[in-house]
């Protein structure tokens, strides 16, 4: 098989790794998990990250076929619509997105017109689907747990795991978001991904440089099974669930949770402008600990 090329783009603000994957012979390409920059305090979007990615696509002379989301991210806004407009690419995500849309349509009290059937995306992907992107063939592995919509993409000897599996010295994705499940994540990683050959290359969705090490994004299934501090090949389901749920209870809410999810369940579209030509995001107040009218947490 001709070797495909993989180029990572790391966003230090959200610790996200975006991947450009292409066939050097045919120039067919896909992008996985693109980032739209967002300044939280100014509530301002910019396209610095995705512009650098688009420039690389142009320089390499690639044909961008698909923009692929591993899930509806809770820590960054997706730039899928920027790439769709610029290159005519289609956008795909796991079919579990409908569950995420239903959940957050209620949280944000979105308009009745907001569809929860995933129709904002060009394609919803099911476990075992093979997505053809010109000469590239991507196998879809449903890996729910972090969210119900999480999928892993397999191309040749490489998998792109999003937030299911991180670097082998770091761990796995958190499972405390609505409809997340540590038990489901165990089955996704231990029973499915760890069944792949040990030499399978693993490209992760985020890296945080634990202990001050350099940022990294590539490991292997073998290394993960041997070393992953939360989930090794010999970790039992009960052990993992207890550890994951215990750790999740100590984690703070992602900085951009409400802004990200609101945009990402709509396939990266920003809210429509109002009559005054300004766009608005909704932010639920006291969502995690309901309060009374004076802002005091209810006991």
C-alpha positions as CSV (number, residue, x, y, z in Angstrom):
1,X,0.0,0.0,0.0
2,X,1.3,3.5,-0.8
3,X,2.1,5.3,2.4
4,X,-0.4,8.0,3.4
5,X,0.9,11.2,4.9
6,X,-0.2,12.7,8.3
7,X,0.5,16.2,9.4
8,X,-0.5,17.3,12.9
9,X,-1.5,20.9,13.8
10,X,-1.4,21.6,17.5
11,X,-3.4,24.4,19.1
12,X,-1.8,25.4,22.4
13,X,-4.8,27.3,23.6
14,X,-7.1,24.2,23.7
15,X,-4.4,21.5,23.6
16,X,-6.1,20.1,20.5
17,X,-4.4,18.2,17.7
18,X,-5.9,18.6,14.3
19,X,-4.8,16.1,11.6
20,X,-4.4,16.6,7.8
21,X,-4.3,13.1,6.2
22,X,-3.6,12.6,2.5
23,X,-2.6,10.2,-0.2
24,X,0.6,11.8,-1.8
25,X,-0.1,10.1,-5.1
26,X,-3.7,11.1,-5.7
27,X,-3.7,14.2,-3.4
28,X,-7.0,13.1,-1.8
29,X,-7.2,14.4,1.8
30,X,-9.3,14.6,4.9
31,X,-9.1,16.8,8.0
32,X,-9.9,15.5,11.5
33,X,-11.0,17.9,14.2
34,X,-10.3,21.4,13.0
35,X,-10.2,24.3,15.5
36,X,-12.0,27.7,15.2
37,X,-10.1,30.0,17.6
38,X,-12.2,31.6,20.3
39,X,-11.2,34.3,22.8
40,X,-13.3,33.6,25.8
41,X,-13.2,37.0,27.5
42,X,-13.8,39.0,24.3
43,X,-16.3,36.4,23.0
44,X,-14.5,36.7,19.7
45,X,-13.8,34.1,17.0
46,X,-10.7,34.2,14.7
47,X,-9.4,31.8,12.1
48,X,-5.7,31.8,12.7
49,X,-5.5,28.0,13.3
50,X,-7.7,26.9,10.4
51,X,-6.0,29.4,8.0
52,X,-2.6,27.8,8.7
53,X,-4.2,24.4,7.9
54,X,-5.9,25.7,4.7
55,X,-2.6,27.2,3.5
56,X,-1.0,23.8,3.9
57,X,-3.8,22.1,1.9
58,X,-3.2,24.7,-0.9
59,X,0.6,24.4,-0.8
60,X,0.5,20.6,-1.0
61,X,-2.1,20.9,-3.8
62,X,-4.5,18.6,-2.0
63,X,-8.2,17.9,-2.7
64,X,-10.0,18.1,0.7
65,X,-12.8,15.5,0.5
66,X,-14.1,15.3,4.0
67,X,-13.9,17.1,7.4
68,X,-14.3,14.5,10.1
69,X,-15.3,15.1,13.7
70,X,-14.4,12.5,16.3
71,X,-17.3,13.9,18.4
72,X,-19.0,17.2,19.4
73,X,-16.1,18.7,21.3
74,X,-16.6,20.5,24.6
75,X,-13.3,22.4,24.7
76,X,-13.1,24.1,21.3
77,X,-15.3,25.3,18.5
78,X,-15.1,23.4,15.2
79,X,-13.8,25.1,12.1
80,X,-15.5,22.6,9.8
81,X,-17.7,25.2,8.1
82,X,-14.7,27.3,7.2
83,X,-13.1,24.3,5.4
84,X,-16.5,23.3,3.9
85,X,-16.9,26.8,2.4
86,X,-13.3,27.1,1.2
87,X,-12.8,23.7,-0.3
88,X,-16.3,22.3,-0.9
89,X,-15.6,19.4,1.6
90,X,-18.4,17.6,3.3
91,X,-18.7,17.2,7.1
92,X,-19.2,13.9,8.9
93,X,-19.6,12.7,12.5
94,X,-20.7,9.6,14.4
95,X,-24.4,8.9,14.4
96,X,-24.6,9.2,18.2
97,X,-24.6,13.0,17.6
98,X,-28.4,12.8,17.6
99,X,-28.3,11.9,21.3
100,X,-26.0,14.8,22.1
101,X,-28.2,17.2,20.1
102,X,-31.3,16.0,22.0
103,X,-29.6,16.5,25.3
104,X,-28.3,20.0,24.6
105,X,-31.3,21.2,22.7
106,X,-33.0,21.1,26.1
107,X,-30.1,22.5,28.0
108,X,-29.9,25.6,25.7
109,X,-33.6,25.7,25.0
110,X,-32.9,25.9,21.3
111,X,-35.6,26.8,18.8
112,X,-38.1,24.2,17.8
113,X,-36.6,24.3,14.3
114,X,-33.2,23.0,15.7
115,X,-33.0,19.5,14.2
116,X,-31.9,16.6,16.4
117,X,-31.6,14.1,13.6
118,X,-28.0,15.0,12.7
119,X,-29.1,16.6,9.4
120,X,-26.7,19.5,9.9
121,X,-23.9,17.1,8.8
122,X,-23.5,15.6,5.3
123,X,-23.1,12.1,6.8
124,X,-23.6,10.3,10.0
125,X,-21.3,7.4,10.5
126,X,-22.1,4.0,12.0
127,X,-19.7,1.5,13.6
128,X,-18.0,-0.5,10.8
129,X,-18.8,2.0,8.1
130,X,-16.0,2.7,5.5
131,X,-15.9,6.3,4.4
132,X,-14.4,6.7,0.9
133,X,-12.4,9.9,0.5
134,X,-11.1,9.6,-3.0
135,X,-8.3,7.0,-2.7
136,X,-8.4,7.1,1.1
137,X,-10.6,4.6,2.9
138,X,-11.4,5.3,6.5
139,X,-13.0,2.6,8.7
140,X,-15.3,3.9,11.5
141,X,-15.0,2.4,15.0
142,X,-17.7,3.6,17.4
143,X,-15.9,4.4,20.6
144,X,-18.5,6.0,22.9
145,X,-17.9,6.8,26.6
146,X,-16.5,10.3,26.6
147,X,-19.7,11.2,24.7
148,X,-22.2,8.9,23.0
149,X,-21.1,10.2,19.6
150,X,-17.4,9.5,19.8
151,X,-15.8,7.6,16.9
152,X,-12.3,6.5,16.0
153,X,-11.1,6.7,12.4
154,X,-8.8,4.0,11.1
155,X,-6.7,4.6,8.0
156,X,-4.3,1.8,7.1
157,X,-2.1,1.2,10.2
158,X,-3.2,4.4,12.0
159,X,-6.2,5.3,14.2
160,X,-7.4,8.7,15.2
161,X,-8.9,8.4,18.7
162,X,-10.2,11.9,19.5
163,X,-10.9,12.0,23.2
164,X,-11.3,8.2,23.8
165,X,-7.6,7.4,24.2
166,X,-4.7,9.8,24.9
167,X,-1.0,9.4,25.0
168,X,0.2,6.2,26.8
169,X,1.6,8.2,29.7
170,X,-1.6,10.2,30.1
171,X,-4.8,8.2,30.1
172,X,-8.2,8.4,28.6
173,X,-11.0,11.0,28.1
174,X,-13.3,12.0,30.9
175,X,-16.7,10.5,31.1
176,X,-18.7,12.9,33.3
177,X,-20.5,14.9,30.5
178,X,-24.2,14.3,30.0
179,X,-24.7,10.8,28.6
180,X,-21.0,9.9,29.1
181,X,-20.1,6.5,30.6
182,X,-16.9,5.1,32.0
183,X,-18.2,1.6,31.5
184,X,-18.8,2.3,27.8
185,X,-15.4,3.9,27.4
186,X,-13.8,0.8,28.9
187,X,-15.5,-1.4,26.3
188,X,-14.6,1.0,23.5
189,X,-10.9,1.1,24.4
190,X,-10.2,-2.2,26.0
191,X,-12.5,-4.5,24.0
192,X,-12.2,-2.8,20.6
193,X,-9.1,-0.6,20.2
194,X,-6.8,-2.9,22.2
195,X,-7.9,-5.7,19.9
196,X,-6.0,-4.0,17.1
197,X,-2.4,-5.1,16.3
198,X,0.2,-3.8,18.8
199,X,2.0,-1.8,16.1
200,X,-1.1,0.2,15.2
201,X,-0.2,3.9,15.4
202,X,-2.5,5.9,17.7
203,X,-3.0,9.6,17.0
204,X,-4.6,11.4,19.9
205,X,-7.1,14.3,20.0
206,X,-5.4,16.3,22.8
207,X,-2.2,16.4,24.7
208,X,-1.4,18.4,27.8
209,X,2.3,17.7,28.3
210,X,2.0,16.0,31.7
211,X,5.0,16.6,34.0
212,X,6.3,19.2,31.6
213,X,7.2,16.8,28.8
214,X,7.2,18.0,25.2
215,X,3.8,17.9,23.6
216,X,3.2,14.6,21.8
217,X,0.4,13.1,19.7
218,X,1.5,9.7,18.4
219,X,1.8,6.4,20.3
220,X,0.9,2.8,19.6
221,X,-1.7,0.3,20.8
222,X,1.1,-1.9,22.2
223,X,2.5,1.0,24.3
224,X,-1.0,2.0,25.4
225,X,-1.8,-1.6,26.6
226,X,1.6,-1.7,28.5
227,X,1.7,1.8,30.0
228,X,-1.6,3.7,30.0
229,X,-1.9,4.8,33.7
230,X,-5.7,4.5,33.6
231,X,-6.4,1.7,31.3
232,X,-3.8,-1.0,30.5
233,X,-4.4,-4.3,28.7
234,X,-4.8,-6.0,32.1
235,X,-6.9,-3.4,33.8
236,X,-10.3,-4.7,34.8
237,X,-13.6,-2.9,34.0
238,X,-14.4,-2.3,37.7
239,X,-10.9,-0.9,38.3
240,X,-11.1,1.5,35.4
241,X,-14.7,2.7,36.2
242,X,-13.8,3.4,39.8
243,X,-10.6,5.2,38.8
244,X,-12.2,7.2,36.0
245,X,-15.3,8.3,38.0
246,X,-13.1,9.2,41.0
247,X,-10.9,11.4,38.8
248,X,-13.8,12.9,36.9
249,X,-15.2,14.1,40.2
250,X,-12.1,16.3,40.8
251,X,-12.0,17.9,37.3
252,X,-13.2,21.4,36.6
253,X,-15.6,22.1,33.8
254,X,-14.0,22.7,30.4
255,X,-13.5,26.4,29.9
256,X,-15.5,26.5,26.7
257,X,-18.1,23.8,27.4
258,X,-21.2,25.8,26.6
259,X,-19.8,27.8,23.8
260,X,-18.3,24.8,22.1
261,X,-21.1,22.4,22.4
262,X,-23.7,24.9,21.2
263,X,-21.8,25.5,18.0
264,X,-20.5,21.9,17.5
265,X,-23.9,20.2,17.7
266,X,-24.9,22.5,14.8
267,X,-21.9,21.2,12.7
268,X,-19.7,24.2,13.5
269,X,-22.2,26.8,12.5
270,X,-22.3,30.0,14.4
271,X,-25.8,31.2,15.6
272,X,-27.7,33.4,13.1
273,X,-27.4,37.1,13.6
274,X,-30.3,38.9,15.2
275,X,-32.1,41.9,13.8
276,X,-29.3,44.1,15.3
277,X,-26.7,42.1,13.2
278,X,-25.1,40.6,16.4
279,X,-24.9,36.9,17.0
280,X,-25.5,35.5,20.5
281,X,-24.6,32.3,22.4
282,X,-26.7,31.1,25.3
283,X,-25.0,30.4,28.6
284,X,-27.0,28.5,31.2
285,X,-26.5,30.0,34.7
286,X,-26.0,27.7,37.7
287,X,-26.5,24.6,35.5
288,X,-24.3,22.3,37.6
289,X,-25.6,23.5,41.0
290,X,-29.1,25.0,40.8
291,X,-29.4,28.2,42.8
292,X,-32.3,30.3,44.1
293,X,-33.3,33.8,42.8
294,X,-30.4,35.4,44.7
295,X,-27.8,33.1,43.3
296,X,-27.4,31.0,46.5
297,X,-26.9,27.3,45.8
298,X,-29.9,25.3,46.7
299,X,-29.1,22.8,49.5
